[in-house]
Amino acid sequence: MPDSAPIAVCIGEGLISLVAATAGPLEDCRTFHRSLAGAEWNAAIALASAGIRTAVVSRVGDDGFGRFLTDELRRHGVDDTAVEVDPDAPTGLYVKELVPRPDGAVDGAMHYYRTASAASAMSPDTLASPAASAVLDRAALVHLSGITPALSDSALAAQEMLFAERRTQQVLSFDLNWRPALWRGRETEGRALLTDFAHRADIVFCTGSDAAAVFGTADPQELRELLAEPRYLVLTDPGGAVAFDGTERADSDAVDTAVVETVGAGDAFAAGFLAGILTGLSLTGSLARAHRIAARALASTRDHIG
């Protein structure tokens, strides 16, 4: 890929996902399949699959799970040189319980084991490391989410630094990703912090349910009026998406495809839209690309596209 191609940098926690081999209660499941997970890492892999030069800034443990995650990034063509290895803290993980649905698909119920993980120790120093500085200095776009600031005070400080000291050439993309379990007991603080990040981003993604929980509305036009600052605003629901570029609006239906499980589809959708914007597609074209890539994530119980 030419050196002049745009670089996207995704910043957040990579996780090991242990997916139950069969649907049903965890106590009845004997076998689990290992996979890469984490919203920003899923997006990085999807961006790379769309032909965008992509790097991840993060931290993993000095353990087999951490080595697996960085190996997976490289296998999918993602630059892992800015992923620090923590000699003491472990790589975070979660177990995905598959809950059968009447239509034959499954819902994923996540059980997280990420407290005091290596990635929760992300800080401004992480971003100031030579490796992270090198990729951030060349980045055309930085993609973040509402998960990272919930992990720890130092991770919040790192994300705040990216907004406060943004490079002039960078587009900041922010996926709301409201996770109530991460904000338990401090939900009001979490909503205020994520609303502030959304106002300061250039591109904002959110689902209808997350928008209602954080902003108090899932109506596209009301949301556009509430979040007037971002150039792009993208609102998704199971039936499709609405995107704004300034005052321009585009509506689209979801791709008619078989759904195995939905976790990770939103990350793939965001990556597809970002790939469209970075390569000069129209608003409608970027939405179409987002739907196509999201459909690939819907086809398996993995969180990222194959």
C-alpha positions in Angstrom: 0.0 0.0 0.0 1.5 3.4 -0.9 2.9 5.6 1.9 0.5 8.4 0.8 -2.5 6.2 1.7 -4.5 7.5 4.7 -3.7 6.1 8.1 -6.4 5.3 10.6 -5.4 4.8 14.3 -7.8 3.0 16.6 -7.2 3.4 20.3 -8.8 1.2 23.0 -8.7 -2.2 24.7 -8.2 -5.4 22.9 -9.9 -8.4 24.6 -9.8 -12.1 24.3 -13.3 -13.4 23.6 -14.1 -17.0 24.6 -17.2 -17.9 22.7 -19.3 -20.8 23.8 -19.3 -23.6 21.2 -23.0 -24.3 21.7 -26.0 -22.1 22.7 -27.2 -22.5 26.2 -26.2 -21.7 29.8 -22.5 -21.4 30.5 -22.7 -24.1 33.1 -23.7 -26.6 30.4 -21.0 -25.5 27.9 -17.7 -27.5 27.9 -16.0 -26.0 24.9 -15.2 -22.4 24.0 -13.6 -20.8 20.9 -11.0 -18.2 21.3 -11.2 -15.0 19.3 -10.1 -11.3 19.2 -12.5 -8.7 20.5 -12.7 -5.1 21.7 -14.7 -2.4 19.8 -11.7 -0.4 18.6 -9.7 -3.5 17.6 -12.7 -4.9 15.7 -12.9 -1.6 13.8 -9.2 -1.7 13.1 -9.5 -5.1 11.4 -12.5 -4.0 9.4 -10.7 -0.9 8.3 -7.7 -2.9 7.2 -10.0 -5.2 5.2 -11.3 -2.2 3.4 -7.9 -1.2 2.3 -7.1 1.5 4.9 -3.7 1.5 6.5 -4.5 1.0 10.1 -2.7 0.9 13.4 -3.8 0.2 17.0 -2.5 2.0 20.1 -3.2 0.0 23.3 -1.7 -2.2 26.0 -1.8 -6.0 26.5 -0.4 -8.3 29.1 2.9 -10.2 28.8 0.9 -13.5 28.4 -0.2 -15.9 25.8 -3.5 -14.0 25.3 -1.7 -10.7 24.7 0.6 -12.4 22.2 -2.4 -13.9 20.4 -4.1 -10.5 20.1 -1.1 -8.8 18.6 -0.5 -11.8 16.3 -4.1 -11.5 15.1 -3.6 -7.8 14.3 -0.6 -8.5 12.2 -2.4 -11.4 10.5 -5.1 -9.0 9.4 -2.6 -6.4 8.2 -2.9 -4.0 11.2 0.1 -2.2 12.6 0.7 -3.4 16.2 4.0 -1.5 16.9 2.2 0.9 19.3 0.7 -1.9 21.4 2.6 -1.9 24.7 3.3 -5.0 26.7 2.7 -4.8 30.4 5.0 -7.1 32.4 2.5 -7.5 35.3 -1.1 -6.8 34.4 -3.1 -9.4 32.4 -4.8 -9.2 29.1 -8.5 -8.6 29.6 -11.1 -11.2 28.4 -14.8 -11.9 28.3 -16.9 -15.0 27.9 -19.7 -14.9 25.4 -22.8 -16.9 26.3 -25.0 -17.7 23.3 -28.7 -17.4 24.0 -30.9 -19.0 21.3 -33.6 -17.0 19.7 -36.9 -18.3 18.2 -35.7 -17.2 14.7 -32.7 -19.5 14.8 -30.1 -16.8 15.5 -28.4 -16.3 18.8 -27.9 -13.3 21.2 -24.6 -12.9 22.8 -24.5 -12.3 26.5 -21.1 -11.0 27.6 -19.4 -11.8 31.0 -16.3 -9.5 31.4 -13.1 -10.2 33.2 -11.2 -7.0 32.5 -10.7 -5.3 35.9 -7.1 -4.1 36.4 -6.2 -5.3 32.9 -3.1 -4.1 31.1 -5.3 -1.9 28.8 -7.0 -0.2 31.8 -3.6 1.3 32.6 -3.6 3.3 29.4 -2.6 6.8 30.1 -1.2 10.0 28.5 2.2 8.3 28.8 1.0 5.5 26.5 0.2 8.1 23.8 3.5 9.9 24.3 5.6 6.7 23.7 7.8 6.9 20.6 5.8 4.1 18.9 2.4 5.7 19.6 3.7 9.2 18.7 5.0 7.9 15.4 1.6 6.5 14.2 -0.4 9.4 15.7 1.8 12.0 13.9 0.9 10.4 10.6 -2.7 9.6 11.3 -5.4 11.1 9.1 -8.1 9.7 11.4 -8.2 8.6 15.0 -11.1 6.4 16.1 -12.1 6.2 19.7 -15.1 5.0 21.7 -17.0 5.6 24.9 -15.6 2.4 26.4 -12.0 3.6 27.0 -12.8 6.6 29.4 -14.9 4.1 31.5 -11.9 1.8 32.1 -9.9 4.0 34.5 -9.0 7.6 35.4 -5.7 7.3 33.5 -7.5 5.9 30.4 -9.9 8.9 30.6 -7.0 11.2 30.8 -5.5 9.7 27.7 -8.6 10.1 25.7 -9.0 13.7 27.0 -5.5 14.4 25.8 -6.3 13.3 22.3 -9.2 15.7 22.1 -7.4 18.6 23.8 -4.1 18.3 21.9 -5.4 17.0 18.6 -3.0 17.2 15.6 -4.3 19.7 13.0 -4.6 17.2 10.2 -6.6 14.7 12.2 -10.2 13.7 12.0 -11.5 12.5 15.4 -14.1 9.7 15.2 -16.1 8.8 18.3 -18.4 5.7 18.7 -20.7 6.3 21.7 -20.7 2.6 22.8 -22.6 3.2 26.0 -21.8 0.4 28.5 -23.8 0.8 31.7 -22.0 -1.9 33.5 -18.7 0.0 33.1 -20.3 3.2 34.6 -22.3 1.5 37.4 -22.8 3.9 40.3 -21.5 6.8 38.2 -23.9 6.8 35.3 -24.6 10.6 35.4 -20.8 11.3 35.2 -20.5 8.8 32.3 -23.3 10.4 30.3 -21.8 13.9 30.8 -18.3 12.8 29.8 -19.5 10.9 26.7 -21.8 13.8 25.6 -18.8 16.2 25.9 -16.6 13.9 23.7 -19.5 13.7 21.1 -19.7 17.5 20.9 -16.0 17.7 20.2 -15.7 14.9 17.7 -15.7 15.3 13.9 -17.6 12.0 13.4 -20.1 10.5 15.8 -21.6 7.0 15.7 -24.4 5.8 18.0 -27.2 3.2 18.1 -30.7 4.3 18.7 -30.8 2.7 22.1 -27.5 4.2 23.2 -28.5 7.6 22.0 -31.8 7.4 24.0 -29.9 6.3 27.1 -27.2 9.0 26.9 -28.7 11.9 25.0 -32.4 11.4 25.8 -33.5 11.0 22.2 -33.2 8.5 19.3 -34.9 10.8 16.8 -32.4 11.6 14.0 -33.4 15.2 13.5 -33.5 15.9 17.3 -30.1 14.3 17.6 -28.6 16.4 14.8 -29.9 19.5 16.5 -28.5 18.4 19.8 -25.1 17.4 18.3 -24.6 20.3 15.8 -20.8 20.4 16.1 -19.7 17.1 14.5 -19.6 17.2 10.7 -20.8 13.6 10.4 -23.4 12.0 12.6 -24.5 8.4 12.1 -27.4 6.8 13.9 -28.1 3.1 13.5 -30.8 0.7 14.4 -31.6 -2.9 13.4 -33.5 -1.7 10.3 -30.9 0.7 8.9 -29.1 3.9 9.4 -29.4 7.7 9.1 -26.3 9.7 8.4 -25.7 13.5 8.3 -22.9 15.5 6.7 -23.7 18.9 8.0 -27.3 19.5 7.0 -27.2 16.8 4.3 -29.1 13.7 5.3 -29.0 10.2 3.9 -31.3 7.3 5.0 -30.5 3.6 4.3 -32.0 0.2 4.9 -29.9 -2.6 6.4 -28.7 -5.3 4.0 -31.0 -8.3 3.8 -28.6 -11.0 5.1 -28.8 -14.0 7.4 -28.0 -13.0 11.0 -26.0 -15.4 13.1 -25.2 -13.0 15.9 -25.0 -9.2 16.1 -22.0 -8.4 18.5 -19.3 -6.5 16.6 -21.5 -5.5 13.7 -21.6 -1.9 14.9 -17.8 -1.8 14.9 -17.7 -3.1 11.4 -20.4 -0.6 10.3 -18.4 2.3 11.7 -15.2 1.1 10.0 -17.0 0.8 6.6 -18.4 4.3 6.9 -14.9 5.6 7.9 -13.3 3.8 5.0 -15.8 5.5 2.7 -15.1 8.9 4.0 -11.3 8.4 3.8 -11.5 7.3 0.2 -13.8 10.1 -1.0 -17.1 8.3 -1.2 -20.4 10.3 -0.9 -22.5 10.1 2.2 -24.8 7.6 0.5 -21.8 5.6 -0.8 -20.2 5.5 2.7 -23.4 4.2 4.2 -23.6 1.5 1.6 -20.0 0.4 2.3 -20.8 0.4 6.0 -23.7 -1.9 5.5 -21.7 -4.3 3.3 -18.9 -4.7 5.9 -21.4 -5.0 8.8 -23.1 -7.8 7.0 -19.8 -9.8 7.2 -19.7 -9.4 11.0 -23.3 -10.6 11.3 -22.4 -13.9 9.6 -20.6 -15.5 12.6 -20.3 -15.5 16.4 -16.9 -13.7 16.2 -16.8 -10.1 17.1 -14.6 -9.1 14.1 -14.9 -9.9 10.4 -13.0 -12.8 9.0 
